[in-house]
Amino acid sequence: MKRHVLLLSLVALSSLMLGATVPTAFVITSKDAELDLSEKEIFRGKIVDPTNRNTLPFANIGILHRNRGTCADHKGNYNLDLNGIKGSDTLRISKNGFKADTILVSQFKKKFSEGVAIIFLKPLGPPPLNVMDFDDSMKRRVIGNTSTSKSKTTNFVSTDLGNELGVTIQIKEQPSYLRDLSFNVAQNDYDSLLLRVNFYYLYNGAPYEPMLHEDIIVVAHNHSGKVSVNLLPYKLIIDEDFFVSLEWVMALGDTENHHLLFSGGSKSDGNYCRRGSQGDWIHYKGLGPAISITSIYE
């Protein structure tokens, strides 16, 4: 069955899901401030661009090294449970294209003692311009793994928003223009699927800094099959090995009786995962997701 995939800008995605554009401003109402948060240290709020007051969909917020974190929703809203987290721990907030921010948990709790926390992230400057002339005569190569197996599968290691699973991709011809990316959903019990595709530079063989200055959000509506992503708009010109991951960024409903499985690639030292937003990367001992990329080179 042919897979129908939509790649949406964040504004268009918000419009589709809400029937309206992303709000350009917001106000903390008295009702928000009166939330009963006395028994649990659950903080709620929005993550916002201060230059235009637009909310930041799917921004990441979490505790460094603790695998305790989440993603904002498509409206920039988040809920973060800080029960059991030490005041000396560090909270980190990040988003592609914006300067990440950190704050001690003790300072965060003191600053937002009412339990409603509005967080601002400053946008980064424009990314360096990647220019590479190419035409139809240039060579193409598929790198990564193209498996569509339904028997050899892999899955996310948790259901927490912001958890990621990915593989290292080796560049065989340098420099290379990344044309498209594909992966295969072996089983999807949900009505739809919404993921973020992330690219990272490597440091000592592990994922390190993000490469993208904007999100690549994938929305797919069929239950299973091949998912393809057009990478040309992102002008990714690569001259070194890199890491690519799939990230769970939106709650899909009942996770006890529903499953999401990807066709598995291979076991490799280059397979990594993390259990939650801002968590540490760890070697993934199982099969990595079968992710393939078409590269163009001279």
Order of alpha helices (4+ residues) and beta strands (2+ residues): beta-alpha-alpha-beta-beta-beta-beta-beta-beta-alpha-beta-beta-beta-beta-beta-beta-beta-beta-beta-beta-beta-beta-beta-beta-beta
